[in-house]
Amino acid sequence: MAEPTAGQPTFNIQRIYLKDASLEIPNAPQIFLETEPPTVEVQLDVSNAAVLDAIYEVTVTVTVTTRVKEQVAFLVEAKQGGIFEIRDVPAEQIEPLLGIVCPNIVYPYLRANLSDLITRTGFPPIHLAEINFEAFFNQRKASLGADQPSSLLDATGTPLQ
């Protein structure tokens, strides 16, 4: 494969990894004896940060809480990360790349890891629904308001302008 020439837009996946995972079953073993179906609550977040020049980390975080009769059956949180190289891309395209394209790449790995982790507990797997990250990105941007700074952060966590 030929090396990209200077000034040519570059987008490369450097690495996809499970950044963090935690699982709690606070009411075990009694919760396994319950026969009522659980309720499931899912919370999702996407974040990004510049790591080095033209190298960005995108993290998709999900928290799943299941309850049976108001008792927590299990609580799981997982963070799937990806490191991406983005060079010579117009500035107005970087934020959508980090907020839409990169999460679309990372999310399937998160779904698989979460399902596997839950299955290993003895509970039936939870299969997270597909996410429209473009709608998620646009909704988040609208809720922040047009006058708010970008959600793109530098390596120190400071918003980029």
Secondary structure as a PSIPRED ss2 file (coil, helix, strand):
# PSIPRED VFORMAT (PSIPRED V4.0)

   1 M C   1.000  0.000  0.000
   2 A C   1.000  0.000  0.000
   3 E C   1.000  0.000  0.000
   4 P C   1.000  0.000  0.000
   5 T C   1.000  0.000  0.000
   6 A C   1.000  0.000  0.000
   7 G C   1.000  0.000  0.000
   8 Q C   1.000  0.000  0.000
   9 P C   1.000  0.000  0.000
  10 T E   0.000  0.000  1.000
  11 F E   0.000  0.000  1.000
  12 N E   0.000  0.000  1.000
  13 I E   0.000  0.000  1.000
  14 Q E   0.000  0.000  1.000
  15 R E   0.000  0.000  1.000
  16 I E   0.000  0.000  1.000
  17 Y E   0.000  0.000  1.000
  18 L E   0.000  0.000  1.000
  19 K E   0.000  0.000  1.000
  20 D E   0.000  0.000  1.000
  21 A E   0.000  0.000  1.000
  22 S E   0.000  0.000  1.000
  23 L E   0.000  0.000  1.000
  24 E E   0.000  0.000  1.000
  25 I C   1.000  0.000  0.000
  26 P C   1.000  0.000  0.000
  27 N C   1.000  0.000  0.000
  28 A C   1.000  0.000  0.000
  29 P C   1.000  0.000  0.000
  30 Q H   0.000  1.000  0.000
  31 I H   0.000  1.000  0.000
  32 F H   0.000  1.000  0.000
  33 L H   0.000  1.000  0.000
  34 E C   1.000  0.000  0.000
  35 T C   1.000  0.000  0.000
  36 E C   1.000  0.000  0.000
  37 P C   1.000  0.000  0.000
  38 P C   1.000  0.000  0.000
  39 T E   0.000  0.000  1.000
  40 V E   0.000  0.000  1.000
  41 E E   0.000  0.000  1.000
  42 V E   0.000  0.000  1.000
  43 Q E   0.000  0.000  1.000
  44 L E   0.000  0.000  1.000
  45 D E   0.000  0.000  1.000
  46 V E   0.000  0.000  1.000
  47 S E   0.000  0.000  1.000
  48 N E   0.000  0.000  1.000
  49 A E   0.000  0.000  1.000
  50 A E   0.000  0.000  1.000
  51 V E   0.000  0.000  1.000
  52 L E   0.000  0.000  1.000
  53 D C   1.000  0.000  0.000
  54 A C   1.000  0.000  0.000
  55 I E   0.000  0.000  1.000
  56 Y E   0.000  0.000  1.000
  57 E E   0.000  0.000  1.000
  58 V E   0.000  0.000  1.000
  59 T E   0.000  0.000  1.000
  60 V E   0.000  0.000  1.000
  61 T E   0.000  0.000  1.000
  62 V E   0.000  0.000  1.000
  63 T E   0.000  0.000  1.000
  64 V E   0.000  0.000  1.000
  65 T E   0.000  0.000  1.000
  66 T E   0.000  0.000  1.000
  67 R E   0.000  0.000  1.000
  68 V E   0.000  0.000  1.000
  69 K C   1.000  0.000  0.000
  70 E C   1.000  0.000  0.000
  71 Q E   0.000  0.000  1.000
  72 V E   0.000  0.000  1.000
  73 A E   0.000  0.000  1.000
  74 F E   0.000  0.000  1.000
  75 L E   0.000  0.000  1.000
  76 V E   0.000  0.000  1.000
  77 E E   0.000  0.000  1.000
  78 A E   0.000  0.000  1.000
  79 K E   0.000  0.000  1.000
  80 Q E   0.000  0.000  1.000
  81 G E   0.000  0.000  1.000
  82 G E   0.000  0.000  1.000
  83 I E   0.000  0.000  1.000
  84 F E   0.000  0.000  1.000
  85 E E   0.000  0.000  1.000
  86 I E   0.000  0.000  1.000
  87 R E   0.000  0.000  1.000
  88 D C   1.000  0.000  0.000
  89 V C   1.000  0.000  0.000
  90 P C   1.000  0.000  0.000
  91 A H   0.000  1.000  0.000
  92 E H   0.000  1.000  0.000
  93 Q H   0.000  1.000  0.000
  94 I H   0.000  1.000  0.000
  95 E H   0.000  1.000  0.000
  96 P H   0.000  1.000  0.000
  97 L H   0.000  1.000  0.000
  98 L H   0.000  1.000  0.000
  99 G H   0.000  1.000  0.000
 100 I H   0.000  1.000  0.000
 101 V H   0.000  1.000  0.000
 102 C H   0.000  1.000  0.000
 103 P H   0.000  1.000  0.000
 104 N H   0.000  1.000  0.000
 105 I H   0.000  1.000  0.000
 106 V H   0.000  1.000  0.000
 107 Y H   0.000  1.000  0.000
 108 P H   0.000  1.000  0.000
 109 Y H   0.000  1.000  0.000
 110 L H   0.000  1.000  0.000
 111 R H   0.000  1.000  0.000
 112 A H   0.000  1.000  0.000
 113 N H   0.000  1.000  0.000
 114 L H   0.000  1.000  0.000
 115 S H   0.000  1.000  0.000
 116 D H   0.000  1.000  0.000
 117 L H   0.000  1.000  0.000
 118 I H   0.000  1.000  0.000
 119 T H   0.000  1.000  0.000
 120 R C   1.000  0.000  0.000
 121 T C   1.000  0.000  0.000
 122 G C   1.000  0.000  0.000
 123 F C   1.000  0.000  0.000
 124 P C   1.000  0.000  0.000
 125 P C   1.000  0.000  0.000
 126 I C   1.000  0.000  0.000
 127 H C   1.000  0.000  0.000
 128 L C   1.000  0.000  0.000
 129 A C   1.000  0.000  0.000
 130 E C   1.000  0.000  0.000
 131 I C   1.000  0.000  0.000
 132 N C   1.000  0.000  0.000
 133 F H   0.000  1.000  0.000
 134 E H   0.000  1.000  0.000
 135 A H   0.000  1.000  0.000
 136 F H   0.000  1.000  0.000
 137 F H   0.000  1.000  0.000
 138 N H   0.000  1.000  0.000
 139 Q H   0.000  1.000  0.000
 140 R H   0.000  1.000  0.000
 141 K H   0.000  1.000  0.000
 142 A H   0.000  1.000  0.000
 143 S H   0.000  1.000  0.000
 144 L H   0.000  1.000  0.000
 145 G C   1.000  0.000  0.000
 146 A C   1.000  0.000  0.000
 147 D C   1.000  0.000  0.000
 148 Q C   1.000  0.000  0.000
 149 P C   1.000  0.000  0.000
 150 S C   1.000  0.000  0.000
 151 S C   1.000  0.000  0.000
 152 L C   1.000  0.000  0.000
 153 L E   0.000  0.000  1.000
 154 D C   1.000  0.000  0.000
 155 A C   1.000  0.000  0.000
 156 T C   1.000  0.000  0.000
 157 G C   1.000  0.000  0.000
 158 T C   1.000  0.000  0.000
 159 P E   0.000  0.000  1.000
 160 L C   1.000  0.000  0.000
 161 Q C   1.000  0.000  0.000
